[in-house]
Amino acid sequence: MDLAIRGLRVLVTAGASGIGLATARAFAREGARVHVCDVDQTALNAVAASDPAIVQSVCDVADRAAVTRMFDQVTATFGGLDALVNNAGIAGPIAACEDIALADWERTLAVNLTGQFLCAQRAIPWLRKSSNPSIANLSSAAGRFGFPMRTPYAASKWAVIGLSKSLSIELGRDGVRVNAICPGSVAGPRIDAVFANKAAARGISAATVRDEALTKTSLRRLVSADDIANAIVFLASPLGANISGQVLPIDADTQALF
Ligand code: NAD
């Protein structure tokens, strides 16, 4: 299948690792021009070494001035922008609501929600000039289900869906598609550590915790970062030209969070 995105100008936030890096690489493989930003300079240096075709810069998406500087750099280099992948998101505190510090609540909302708003604000004037414009906003399975002990994260991810659906209507007349992507738990060291911590807290094995988690998915498995990346690339391609305002779970049919 030819995705026909050679030369597409793409910005992926938090693209130095995880889903963001997988997405940046998936775009680059198809011949797109890709800029990643991230707060982690060391991780960006590693990307510069491993993927020299991917342009990168340091930016905290919650910092309005930094976002402005980053967009100036991206649009000066690329001469415009066709696709924004609002991927940056942090886990936030894992605690009961009454024990969460206001600063932790605010930081989670600042990165996960305000960061997407700030990047969309800067991207929109450029996307309006594009012949194939799109925004993918990373929500989560936690944007579709309640998630106890993770209230700031879940609140931010539900809010991402409201942002995405509203923007889709607002920008539709200019042909800009906006979709929310809802990954399930991605296989890898991060989820392995979560299983290990829960197992230690309950005095059971990590394998048991993992098996319990998988019973919450119809397909009985975790997903991969590449699963998410491939869907994002498809939506940004001309093949996704008539898909907007959607909330796309990529989660092995998750029925509940654990
Ligand atoms: P990750 O934890 O692997 O982090 C990715 C990158 O984000 C890191 O390189 C980090 O330096 C960067 N980052 C952190 N704060 C930033 C900021 N303020 N500005 C710019 N960059 C910043 O992330 P991931 O697991 O790949 O998740 C990517 C997105 O997908 C997030 O929005 C996350 O909430 C969502 N998501 C992930 C999963 C999962 O299981 N991994 C599941 C559902 C949703």
Residues whose N, C-alpha, C, O or C-beta is under 5 A from the ligand:
A	BS01	NAD	A14 A16 S17 G18 I19 G20 C37 D38 V39 D40 A43 C59 D60 V61 A62 N87 A88 G89 I90 V111 L138 S139 S140 A141 P183 G184 S185 V186
